[in-house]
């Protein structure tokens, strides 16, 4: 499916997962897999599409890098709050989202052109508020 | 009574006479043990104990209420610097809190980071961040401490209470030693015992500790469990989506701040 959409290379960050594919496991794509890196900023920068779980850090990193983002939600975590963020960002047209079972379908039919750029958060507002509240000069 | 039950299970009419003897002896012993005066005394003691407990709890709650509704007499910033205890949970929590820390000016010092003992990644992120700051003094402006994790993902509710209490036993001496002006946290279970320790410092009249809670950007419609616990006792409770601000009127809404 990925090849049909024009993707030629797949980089996988596997973490503590049990499945670590070899470089030659897929005939249509060049596959690279690693468990952890100190920073995946470089991989993000080179990507044309980021597929991620709905963790805030991962989402924010991909969106801050300005990359089209497809988020796959884990519906087995207690209290699936991850879905709230994915749904809100999707409503605001910042990312597409799906579940593990609908991933294939979504990859086939997704339209990335609807995605809007994601303006960064403003931690300075937090600092200014706190300075005033605590009497910091 | 126990003896008679035991023997009635074994069938045998021949045992009937022995059974009655044993039962009457047991009853006499029972009567001797619990004489009337002894039982009344025990009752009084129990009532006295319960009343004392109730009174202590009431006083405690009253103090908690007073501490929470009062601002401090002197805002911490007036002294020139604000000592912060920063709770770094794992993964996304650390990322969010470090973004907040990046925005704080130099007056927020010293910075005491507290991480869970099973957390491997947060320490690196903290050290990287702190190394990037310009050093105005030769001595360290930050510390990193570890406490047992309050709760692992997927941990059952009942064992979570035990592990949170264990974390509390570490948090209390740590917070009592560090005496921060402010506790900054954003959602991991690790922050509950630390905030409780901070509140205790205020309740015991030792120091008013500002509880600053920033709910994660993940929380759009509902508060996290930690958020729901700390909302009533926080001095400043930040939410990042308007839907939460509508549901929690005491919360501060400044839009997305991470």
Contacts between the chains, C-beta under 8 A, distances in Angstrom:
chain1	res1	chain2	res2	distance
A	38	B	124	7.6
A	54	B	218	7.9
A	55	B	91	6.4
A	55	B	92	5.1
A	56	B	92	4.0
A	56	B	95	7.1
A	56	B	96	6.4
A	56	B	216	6.1
A	56	B	217	5.3
A	56	B	218	4.8
A	56	B	258	7.9
A	57	B	91	6.1
A	57	B	92	4.2
A	57	B	95	4.0
A	57	B	96	7.5
A	58	B	92	7.8
A	60	B	95	7.2
A	60	B	217	7.2
A	60	B	258	7.1
A	77	B	153	7.0
A	77	B	154	8.0
A	78	B	153	7.1
A	78	B	154	6.2
A	79	B	225	7.4
A	81	B	218	5.6
A	81	B	219	6.2
A	81	B	222	6.6
A	81	B	224	6.9
A	82	B	218	6.6
A	84	B	218	6.7
A	84	B	219	6.7
A	84	B	220	4.2
A	84	B	221	5.2
A	84	B	222	6.8
A	85	B	217	6.7
A	85	B	218	4.6
A	85	B	219	7.8
A	85	B	220	5.9
A	87	B	220	7.4
A	88	B	220	4.4
A	88	B	241	6.8
A	121	B	99	7.2
A	121	B	217	7.3
A	121	B	240	7.7
A	121	B	255	7.6
A	121	B	256	3.9
A	121	B	257	5.3
A	121	B	258	4.7
A	122	B	254	7.4
A	122	B	255	6.6
A	122	B	256	6.9
A	122	B	257	6.0
A	123	B	99	5.4
A	123	B	100	5.4
A	123	B	102	6.6
A	123	B	103	3.6
A	123	B	257	5.1
A	123	B	258	6.3
A	124	B	103	5.3
A	125	B	254	4.4
A	125	B	255	6.9
A	125	B	257	5.7
A	126	B	100	5.9
A	126	B	103	6.1
A	126	B	214	7.2
A	126	B	238	6.9
A	126	B	254	6.3
A	126	B	257	4.3
A	127	B	100	7.9
A	127	B	103	4.2
A	127	B	104	5.3
A	127	B	105	6.6
A	129	B	236	7.9
A	129	B	252	6.8
A	129	B	254	6.2
A	130	B	104	7.3
A	130	B	212	7.0
A	130	B	236	7.3
A	131	B	77	7.0
A	131	B	105	7.0
A	131	B	107	7.9
A	133	B	75	7.8
A	133	B	236	6.3
A	134	B	75	5.4
A	134	B	76	5.2
A	134	B	77	4.3
A	134	B	82	5.8
A	134	B	181	7.5
A	134	B	182	7.0
A	134	B	210	6.8
A	135	B	75	3.1
A	135	B	76	7.0
A	135	B	77	3.7
A	135	B	78	4.9
A	136	B	76	7.9
A	136	B	77	3.4
A	136	B	82	6.2
A	136	B	105	7.1
A	136	B	107	4.9
A	136	B	108	7.5
A	137	B	77	6.7
A	137	B	107	7.3
